[in-house]
Amino acid sequence: MPEKIKAPIVITAHANADFDALGAMVAASKLYPGAVLIFPGSQESNLRNFFIESTTYLFNFKPFKDIDPESVELLVVVDTRQRSRIPHVRPVLDNDGLRIHLYDHHPDSEEDLPAEKVVVRDWGSTTTIIVHEIREQGLSLNAEEATLLGVGIYEDTGSFGFNTTTPEDFEAAGWLKSQGMNLEVIADLLSHDLSAVQVTYLGELFKNAKTYDIHGIDVVITEMSTDKFVPDFALLVHKLMDMEKIKVVFALGRMADRIHLVARSKSPDVNVGRICASLGGGGHDSAASATIKDRTLAEVRDDLFALFYSQINPQIVVESLMSRPPVVIESNKTIADAVELMTRYGLKDVPVVKGGTMRCIGIIGHKIADKALSHHLGEVGLSEYMTRNFETVESKTDLYRVMEIILNNRQRMLPVADGENLVGVITRTDLMNMLIEEPARIPDSLMPDRRRERNIAAQARNRLPQRMLDLLKEAGDLGAELDWEVYAVGGFVRDILLGRPNLDLDLVVEGDGIVFAKRFAKKLGGRVKAHSKFKTALVILEDGQRVDVATARLEYYEYPAALPTVELSSIKMDLYRRDFTINALALRINPGRFGQLVDFFGADRDIRNRTIRVLHSLSFVEDPTRILRAIRFERRFDFQIGGQTMRLIKNALNLKLFSKLSGTRVMHELQLIMNEDDPLSCLLRMQELGIMEAIHPLLSLDRDRIQILTELAKVHNWYKLLYLEPSVIPWKLYILGMTMGIKREDIGQVTKRLHFTQKEERDFFQLRDMIGEALMKLMGWKEGRSKLSRLYQILHPVPVEGVLFLMARSRKEYIRRNISQYLARLQYIEIDVNGKDLKNIGIEPGPIYTAILDKLMIAKIDGRAETRHEQLNLAKRLNRELAASFIEKSED
């Protein structure tokens, strides 16, 4: 097999490339010398032929299969920003530290790639954008390059006939002409003589074309059907428009198992780009397209009518739908006030306005308010639990935007504000009542649950070991056999998206989790530990793999910081009980749906935005330990706690909810934090937010403690890298740093707050005493004058956590250096004789053995008895010297 090509820089474009994508790729290669170009493929025959016949020979194009994906450090994507439109380079997106540069002229979308550099202009073509970059850098082109770039601009601007053409497109073309652009070649490439087959298809489009009056605008819909791909379908649509003088056309072509939609508009009232984007495609106001799988022509046609109804409707605007005047509540009111108001008017949500104004600053929901009331928080101000992240519209906004916010973004109530003044509201019920006469008019693409299931089976296969994939398949097959839906959930799914290793498998069953676990264990040869109270079970397989199985459930908390009461529910309710959106993910594993990502709460978006966000406003009231988890995940993934979530954390601290948590639960979370790769950053974040003091005032981190914790983190990382034994128990190490300086008589307050067991408390006190004693002795140890054996005697009785603490605590470099020598070498020295050897040389068994063996160890460390022979001779002398003293002690 030939060696893969190393490609540090790769340039590509969207699948089904057009001339603009091709031209933009070649243009980008001028900005990134030495880059490898990956052609994404095209279904347009003229572009394919042109590419095959000329471009591969002129530029550095390579098939993706020939390059080493892991070698790619910088990915340059042109003419798109959407992850789903570059499947041909998907493995590259998983590279650690991958840098991405984007050049595009299409509107923003929810799945745009995060990038180091983004150049987006609302110009007629992407090639135009990069031509301007080339000119700014003072680069030049040859005639072949100028011509190819010109084809991209001419095609995407309709030879400067589309309304999307800008002055910059003309300017770019003028400069390309000065670089040798050949207009005759461009004319030949973009002119098409129809074949006999294409004429037949054009006739079918003519025959099926129907005109609809959509609120005074004539819209033509036509369609054709064939089992083969029709090249240059867009050309047929252009011919149809020109011959029939059509202003707006939507052409549907069923080709094999896909439907290709080409839309063109010469009407400012019809934005075909937005309509096609709702169907998974994209484009501009006047020219757009989409490719749709797993749908029939009739279904797509219905979706189009739904979108027409919401968009081609200048008369229907927010003003005609909204309820006015709006019922509002001022921000200085309480939760109890809000519940009373919403109950009186039968409202599910109410806008919160700033006192004395009509400026909307939040929304409070009846469900959240009721739960807060049940937690005895009725007198708390609304500002603590209202939703601050919401969208508003103006009274003249069109219907599509309302549908997008309410249906797709799941915002149940939409405030209507003109300027800063709230003038009305639109609720989900208002919208549905308006659409009730046209039930098919709600676009399928805007239904919330439809857009939340994308398939990540390929990512799972790439990122999970085969053993884990087989395990998922076995569980899915058993679910199908029992007629239950089975999901992998939580951090396991999250880490597939993040590309992080995680073999802790949690399954949720929409059925009886304990029954499933027992069948699963029997099928694979394992054992089960069931917990009937929580309807969960642990399956332990023969190879040691552990699988947690839960029944889909909703947890109710009877009072703040209580343990949950469990009831049966659905997967959506099960996910809703979780701590953060990024952990509220599920992966379908039943056959036929394997790999479908279930994301009800925007977790995928939050992962892309690197945000930690709670699922509801009372999350920290119900379980304050989630605050510690938020910090742990924030630091582990280098995410950021979202603004609303941060406000809720501060509110929970103000309510002193940590005081209601048991020490056991707090200690458990602290142990998890200290097991992280970077516990120090978590502890510093906790101090910043006031959490250390909330756990116990004595744990507040002053400058000295922060300094010792910083040193502890360094020595702990050093020790881990050496893979030495014994291993460190991290929480013992960091608790030493957190409690440094606390008086002995006060330390019991901390151990009791953290609910140490009697043994843990006794051991911790003893460890602190041993450290103090060793520290005093170390202060008298002098390098060059004190023996290494003395260092060994000082440190050997101290557990490894205490030794590392002493190393971090010591300010003298020579002491730190010699402690490291003890940890790496001295503690592993063994003498070459034992008690049996002492007996064989005639020494009577007894306490003297311990004294002799200890002195032999000291002698070996100091180099006075390095061999077995020397140690046996020394043992004989020691026996004579020590025997008398032991006899005297025994007589006493």
N, C-alpha and C positions, 0 to 999 in steps of 0.2 A: 504494500500500500504506500503510495507516494506521501512524503511528509507534507503536513498541512502548512499553508502559507501564514507567516506571522503578519498580522495587519493591525498595528497600533491605532490607525485612524481608518474608519469606514464611513462611506457616504452612501445613503440609500434614500428611497422615496416610497410612496404608498403602493400597495399592490394594485394591479390593473393600471399600470402607469400610462399617462398620456405624454404628449410631446413636452408640455410644460414641466412635468416631473423629470423627464429625461434631460431637458435643457438645463433645469435647475441643478441636477446632479453634476453635470459637466461643468457648469459655472462654478459650483462649490469647490470642485477639484482645483480651480485656480487659487482659491483662498486657502486650501489645505493641501499643499504640495506633498506628493508621496502617498496620498490617501488611496485606499482600494475602494472601487465603486462596485456596489452590489445592485444589479438590475432586478427589480421586484417582479418582473413579468408583466405582460400586457395581453389583453384579449382583442385589441384592435389590430387587424392584419397589417395595415400599412406601417404602423409603428413597429411591430415585431419584425417585419421584413427589413425595414430601414435599420433597425438596431442590429440585427444579425449580419446584414450585408456590409455595414460600414462602421458603426460605432465601436464595436468590440476591438477593431483593429486600430482605431485612432486613440482610444483612451484606456485607462487602467481598469477595465471591468473584469471581475472574476466571479465565478459561481460561488454561492455561499458555502457549498459543500467542500470547496477547496481551501477555505481559510480556517484557521484555528480560532474558534469563538472566544476562548479564554484570553487570547492575546490582545483583544480589542480594548483599548483604553479610552478612546473618544469616538462616539457615534454621532454623526451629522445626519440629520433627517430633514429632507426638503419636501415642500408641498403638502405636508400634513404634520400634525402634532399628536395624532390619536394613536394610542398603543395598539388598538385592534387592527389598524390599517398597515402595520408592518410585521405581519406574522412570520415573514421569511427571515427575519433577524432576531426572533424572540429569544433564542438562547443567549444572545449578547446582553440582553437587558438584565440578566441575572448576575453579571460580573460585579464583583466587589469593587467599589470606587469608580464605577463607570461614569464618565463625564458625557453629557449630552448637549449638543448645540442644535437649535431648531430654526428653520427659515420657512415661513408660511404666509399665505394670504387669505386663509379661510377663517371663519369666526371661531371663537373659543368654544371648547366643549368640556364636559365633565371628565372625560378620560384623557385629557391632554397630559403628556409626559412631563414630569418635573425636569427642569433643565438648568444647566449652568449659564447658558446663553440662549436668549429667545429674541429673534428678529421677526416681527409680524407687522405687515403693512396691508392696509385695505386697498391694494392695487390690483390691476387686472391679471397679473400673473406672478408666480413666485420667481420666475426667471428674472423679471424686472427688478425685484428686490435685490437679488444677488448681483445683477449687472451694476446697480448703483454702488454696492459694496466694492466690486472690482474697480470701478472708476475712482472711488475714494482712496483706494490703496495704490493708484497709479499703475495698475497692471494693464497689459495689452493682450489682444487675442489674435490668432491667425484666422484666415478666411473660413476654414472649416468649422472652427469653434464658433465664430460669429454667426454663421449660417444656422448651426444647430440651435444656438440660443435664440435666434430670431424665430425659428419655427415654433418654439415654446410660447413666445409672446404672441405671435400672430394667431396661433390656435386658440389660446385661452381668452383672447380679446375678440374672437370672431373677426380677425383681420381689422381690428379697431372699430367693429360695428356694435359690440355689446355695450349696454349702459354702464357696465362695471369698468370700462376702460377709463384710465386716468391720464393726466398730463405726463406722469412719470413713465407710463408705458410708451408714449410717443417719444419721449426724450431718450429712453433706453434704446428703442429701435433706431433712432437717428444716430446714436453713438455706434451701435453695431454696424450700421451701414458704413460708417467711417473706418471700421475695422475690417471691411471686406465682405460683409453679409451679402449673399447672392439671392436676390429676390426671385429669380426665375426658378431656382431650386425649391424655394419655399412654396411658390405657386404650384409647382408640380406635386409636391408632397401633400399639400392641403386640398388639391382639386381631386375629385373622385368621379369616375365614370361607373355608373351602377351596372353590376352584373345582372344576368337574366334572373338569377335566384333572388337578388336584392330587389329587383323590380317587382317580383311576385310578392315579397314581403311588404313592400311599399303599398301595393294594391290592397293587401289585407288590412293595413293600417287605415287606408282611405275608407274601405268598406265598413270598418268597425268604429270609425270616429263618430262620437256623439257630442253635441254641444249642450251644456247645461248653464242655465242662468243662475249664478250664485250671487244673490244680492246685487243684481244689476250688472254683473261682469260675466262675459261669455268665457266659459272654460271648456276646452275640448279634452275628452278622455278617449283614448283609443287603445287597442291591444292586439296582440298576435300571439300565436302559440306554435312552438316547434320543439322537436327533440334534439336539435343541434344548436350550437352557438351561432348567432348571427353577427358576423363581423360588421363593424361600422354602423351599429344600430343608431348611434347619435346622428350620423349623417342622414339616415332615412327620416329621422324626426325633423331635421333642418329642412329637408326637401319638402316634407309635408307642410311645414309652416310657410315656406316660401310660396308654394303652389296654391295654397288655400287662404293665404293672407290671415293666418291664425295669430292671435296675440298671446294666448296662454294655452299650452298643451301639456298633458301628462300622458306619456306613452308607456304602456306596460308590455314587456315582452317576456313570455314564459319560455325559457330556453333550458331544456332538460329539467334539472331539479331546482332551478333558481328563477326568480323573477327579476328582470332588469327594468328599472324605472329611469326614464330620461324625461326631465321636465325643463321647459323653456317658458320664459315670460317676458313680454314687452310692456306689461302693465305695472305701474308702481304700487298698485294695491295688492299684488300677488307676489309674495316672497317665496319662490320655489326652493331656495336654499334652506329656509327654516322648515318647510314641509318635508323635504327629503331628509333633513337631519333627524326629524322625529321618527323616520323609518330606518334609521341606522346608516344613512348616507351623509351627503354634505354637498356643499357648493356655494353658489352666490345667489343674490337676489334674482338674477335673470337666467341663470343656467346652473342646473344641479342634477344629481343622479343618486341612485341607491341600488344596492343588490340585496335581495331579500330571500332568505332560505326558509324552508318548512312552512310556507304559506301558499294558499291558492290564489288565483287571480281574483276571485270574488272577495276573499278576505282582504287583500291589499286594496281593492277598489273601495270596499267599505271604510277602510282606514283613511283613504284619501278623502272621501266625503266628510268623514269626521273632522279631518284637519281643515278642509274647505270651510266647514261650518264655523270653526273657531277662528279662522284667520281672515277669510275673504268676507269680511263683515264690518265695514266701516261704521255702520249704524249701531251695532251692539257694542257698547263700551261699558266699563265698570259702573259709570254713573247710573245706567239704566237697570243695574242688577243689585246695587248695594242697598243695605238697610240704613235708613237715616231717620232721625239723628241717632248716633250710636249710644248704647248704654256703656258707660265707662266707670272706672273707679280710680280715685286719686292714690298716688303712690304712698301717701302717709297713712293709709288705712291698713287694717290688719287682715290676717288670713280669715278670721271669723267674719269680718265685714264682707269679704269677698264671697264666702260661702253663702251668707245670708242674701246677698244681692243676686247671685247666680241662681239660687233656689227660687227666689221671688219671681224672676223673669224667665226661668226655665232655660238658662244659658249653659253651654258647655265650656265656654271661654269668654273672658271679658278683657278689653284693652285697659292697660294701666297708663294713666296720664300723669304728667308732672302737676303737682298741686297748683291750682289757680290758672291752669292753661289747658289747651286741648292738644298738647304735644305728646304723642304716644311714645312711651319709653319701655314698654314691656307688655306681655300677655300672661295672664294667670288662668290656668285651667281648673275646671271643677274637680277633676280627678285628683290632681296634685293637692289642691286646697283641702279636699276631704281627707286625704291621707295625712296631711300635716295636722289637721284638726284631731285626727285619731291618735296622733302622737303628742297631743296636748301642746301644740304649737299655735293655738288660735290667736294668741296675743302678739305673735311675731309679725313684724312689718312685711308688707307684700314684696318690697324690693329684694328681700332675701331669697324668695323662691319663684319669682316671676321669670318667665323666659325673656332673655334680652336679645337673643339671636333670632330675629324674625324679619320678614320682608314686608314692604308696603307697596302699594301702587297708587297712582294718581287717578282721579275720577275719569280721565279721558283715555286710560289704558285700554288696549284691546283685549278681547276674551282669551286669546291664546295664552297670554302671560298669566292670567288668572288660573287657567287650567294647569299650566306648568307648575305654579307654586302650590296650589291646593292638591292636585292629584299626584304630581311627580315628587314634589318636595315634602309632601305630607304635612303641610301647615294647615290646620283645620280652619283657622280663622284668619282672614286677610284684612288688616286695617287699610282704609283708604284715606290718604292724606294729600291735601293740596297745600304745598308749602309745608309749614310745620303744624298746621291745624288738621286734626282728625275730623273728617266730614262724614264717614260712614264705615261700614264693615261688610265684607262678603264672607259667608260661611260655606263650608262644604255642602251643607244642606241647600243653601241658596243656589249654588252652582248645579247641583244634581236636580233640583226642582226645575230649573231652566232647561236642562237637557232631557228631562223625563219624556218629552214628546219625541225625542230623537235618540233613543238609547244606543243605537249603533254609531252615533256620532262622536262618542268619546274615543279618542285615538287609543288603540291598544298599547302603543308605545308609551302613553302617559299613565297607564295603570301602574300604581306603585310596585305591586308585587311582581309584575312581569319583568321589569327592568333590573330586578335585583338578583337574578339568577344567571350568572355567566358561568361558563364551564372552565374549570381550571385543572382538568384531568391531566393535560400535558405538563403543567407545572408540577403537579403531584408526582407524575412519573419521573420527571427530571430531578426532583429534589428529595424523593424518598427512596430508601433501600428497597430492593425487591421483596424482602421478607415482610416489610410493612405494607407494601402494596397488596401482597397475597393475603395478608391478614384483613385488610379492608374489604377485599373481594369476598373472602369467606363470610365476613359479618354481613355484607350486603346480600349475599346469596341466602343466608339464613333468614334475614329480614323478609326477603321475597317469599321464602318458603312459609313463613308464619303470617304473611300478609300484613307486615308492619313496616313502616318507614324507619330506616336507621340512618343516623347521621354521625359523622365525626364532628366534634365541636370544640370551641374555645381556642386556647393557645396553640393547639396542634394545627388548626386551620390557619390561624394568624401567621404562624411561622412558615407555613408553605408560601404564603404571599410575600413574606419578608425574606425568604431564602435562607432561613436559619434552621439549624438542626434541632429537631424536637421529636423524640420518640415516645413521649408520654401521651398515650392514646386515650381519649375520653369519647365514649359513644353515648348517644341519647336515642332511646327507642320510643316511638309513638305506639306504645303497647306496654306490656309488663316487663320492666327491665330485669327483674330477678329471674323470671322464667327464661328470658332471652339469654342471660348470662349462664344459666345452668346448661341450656342446650348448646351454647357456644363452647363452653368448657368441655362438654362431652364430645363434641365434634372434633375438637383440636387436641384433646388430651390434656386437660388442666384441672385446676380445682377452683372452688368459688367460696368467697366470704361474702355473705349477704347481710344487708342492713335493712330489715323490714320497715323500721320506723321512717327512714328516708327514701325507701323504695329504690335503693341502689345496691350494687354488688361489685366486687372486685374479682376479676378473673386472673389467675396466675397460671401461665402456660409452662410447659416443661422446660423451655429454654430460658425461663426467668422473666419473659416479657409480661408486663402487667397491663391489663386493660380495665379501665373503670367504666362501668355501665350504669346509666341512670334512666329512670322513667321520666319522660317529658313532664315537667312539673313547673308550678308557679309557687314561689316561696312568699309567705306572708310573715311580716314581722309584727309581733304583738305590742312591742314598745321599742323605743330607740335603743339600739345596740343589743337587741335580743337575738337569740338563736332562732332560725326559721322554723315555721310550721309548714309542712309540705302537703300540697294537693295536686291531683292529676290535672294535666293541661296539655296544650299542643306545643310544638317546637317553637312557635313564635313566643308564646308565654315563657317557655323555658329559657329562651335567649334573653328575654326582657328582664329576667331576674338577675342577670349577670352584672358585673361591676362596670365595665367600660365597653364602648362600642367595638373597639378592636378585638375584644374577647367574645363578642356576641355574634359570632359567625358559625355557620354550620355547613358541612359538606355532605351532599347526598351520596350514599354509597350503594344504594340498591341498583341492581342490573337495569340497564336502559337509561338511567339518570346519573350514573356514576360521574362524579366530578363537578356537579352543578353546585355553585356557591350560593348559599342562602344568606342574604344580607338585608335584613329588614330595617336596619338602623344607620345605614351609611358608614359602616365600618371600613369598607374598601376605600371610600373617599378619605376617611380619616387617616388610614394607613398611608395613602399617597401624600396627604398633607402633613404627615408626621405629627398628629394631634392626639392627645389623650382627652377623651370626652365621656362624661357619665351619661347614662341612659335617661335619667329623670332627676328632677330637682331635689328629691328627698333621699337620694342614694346614700349620701354620707350621714344623714340622720338615721337611716335604718341600719347602717353598718359603718361606723367611723373608721374601722380598720382599712376600708377602701382608700382612705387618704394615704396611708402608708404604701398601699399597692400602686396608687397613682404615681407616687414618687419613684417607686421601684421600676415601673415600666417606663416612665419618662427618662430615667437615667440609663436603663438597660438599652433602650432602642434609640437614644438620642432624639426623643420626641419633645414636644412642648405641651404642657397642660393647657387646655383651652381656656379662654377668658371666662366663660360662664362657669366652667368647672372650678376654676381657681376661686371665683367669688363664693361658690358653695363650700369650698374647703374653709375659707376664712370665716364663713358664717357658722359652720360646724364647730370651729374652734371658739368662736365667741359664745356659743351655747354650752361650751365646756362638756361636749359629748364624750371626750376621751375619759373623763372621770367616771363615766358609766360603763366603760369597758372593763372586763376582767383582765387581770394581769396576765393570765395564761394566753389570751388572744393577742394582747399587745406583744408579749414576748415571742410568740410564734411568728408574728409579722417581722419583728426585729431580727429574728434568726434568719428569715428568708432574705431580708435586706443584706445581712452580713455575709450571706452565701453568694451574693452577686459578685461579678468580676470587679466592680468598682463601688464597694459599699461606702467609701468616703464621700463621694459626690452625693449619695443619698442622705447621709447624715448631715452634711452641710446644708442641703436643701431643706431638711427637716428643721434645722436650727433657724434658717432664714425665714421659714413660715411660722415659727413659734411652736412647733410640734414637740420638740424635746422638752420644753417647759410644761407643755400640756400633759405629757406623760407623767413627768414629775419635776417640780422646780429644781431639784438638785441635779438634774441631768442637762440643764442648760449649758451649752458649750461656750466657754470663755476662750480667750486667745491661747492660753497654755494648753487647754485640752485639744483645741483644733490643731495646734502644732504637733502634739504627741500622736493624735490620730493620723495626721499626714505622714509622720515617720512610721507609724505602725503599718499603714497601707504599703509603704515602700518595702519594709522588711518582710511583710507577709508575701508580697509579690515575688520578692527575691527568693524566699524560702520555697514557694510553690514551683518556681522554675527549676529548682534543684532536685525536685521529686524525692525529698528526703523523708525518712520516717523518724519519729512518729508524725502523722499528719496533724495539722492544726485544726482545732475546733474554732471556727471564726468568731462565733458570738462571744466566747470566753475572752478572746484577744481584744475585741473592740469594746466590750463592756469594761475591761480594765482601763482603756483609754477614756471612755465616757465618764468613769467614776473617779478618775485621778483627782486627788486633792480633797475628796470628801472624807471627813473625819471618820475614824473607825466606829465611833458610837452612832454616827448618822447613816452609815452605809446600809444598815438593816432596813431603813425606810425604802430604799431603792429595791433591795432584793424582795421585800414583801410586796411592793407595788408590782413588780414583774413576776410575782408568784413563783419564785424559786422553790424547788422542793427542799426538804430539810437537808438532804445530801448535797444538792447544788449549792445551797447557802453555806453549809459547813466547808465544802471544798473551796468556795470562792473566798471566804474569809482566810482560810489557810493559805491559799495562793497569794493573796495580798500580803500576808505576813511574811511568807517566804521571799517574796520580791523585795520587801523592805529590808529584811535581814541580808539578802544577797547584795542589795544595792550598797549597803554600808560596807560590806566586805570588799566589794569591787572598788570602792573609793580608796582602799588601802593597797590594792594590787597595782604594782608598777612594772611596766614592760622592761625587760632586761635585768631587773632585780628580783622580781617575783617569779616563782616557778610556774610552768604551765599546769603542773599537777594541782597547784593551789587553785587555779582558775577552774579546773575540772571539779575540784571538791566544792567550790562555791556554787557552780551551776548544775551539777549532776542531780541534786535532789529536787530541782525546780522543774515543773512541767514545761513543755515546749512553749506554751503560750506565755508563760512568765519569762522565759529566756528571751523570746522575741521582744517582749515589752522592755526588758532590760537593755537590749540592743538599741531599741528605738529611743529609750529614755537617756542613754549615755551620750554625753556631749563630747567625750574624748574619743578621737578617731581611733587611737590604738586599742582602746577597750572594745569598741565596736568591731574592729578588725579581728581581735582575738576571740570575741564571742562568736563571730562567724566561723572562725577556725574550730571552735568547740562544736558548733552545730554541724559543720561539714565533715569533721574528722575525729576530734577527740572523743565525742560521745559514742563512737562506734569501735573504739579500741577495746580489744579483748586480750586478757592474759592467756598464757599457753598451758596453765596448770589448773587443776580443780581440786575439790575436796578428796576425791579418790587418790589423786597423786600425793596429797599431803599424808594420807593414811599409809600409802605405800612406802613413804620415807620415814615412817615411824612416829608421826605426830598423832597424839591421842585426839579423837574427835571431841569437839566442844566449841564453846564460843570463840576460842582462839582462832578457829578457822576463818571466821569473818574478818578478824583483825589482820591476819596474815594476808588473806586475799586482797583486802583493801590496800595494804602497803605494797603488795606486788604490783597492783594496778598503778599506784603512784610512781613506783620505780620504773615501770615500763614507759609511762608517759614522759618521765624526765630523762629517759635514755640510760638508766642505770641497770636495767635488767631486761634486755630486749629479746633474749632467746629463752627457750624453755629450760635449757641447762642452767643459765644464769638465774632464772627465777626459782628453780628447785634449790640451788645453793643458798640463795637469799632466804628462802623459806626456812631452811634449817637454822640459819643464824637467827632469824626472827623468832623461831620457836624457843631457842635458848634465852633470848632477851625478854620475851613476853611471858614465858611459862611462869616465872616467879610471881609476876604481878597478878596473873590470873589465879594462882594458888592462894595468894593473900586475899583476893576478893572473895573467893569461894569460902575461905575460913571465916571471914567477917560475916 
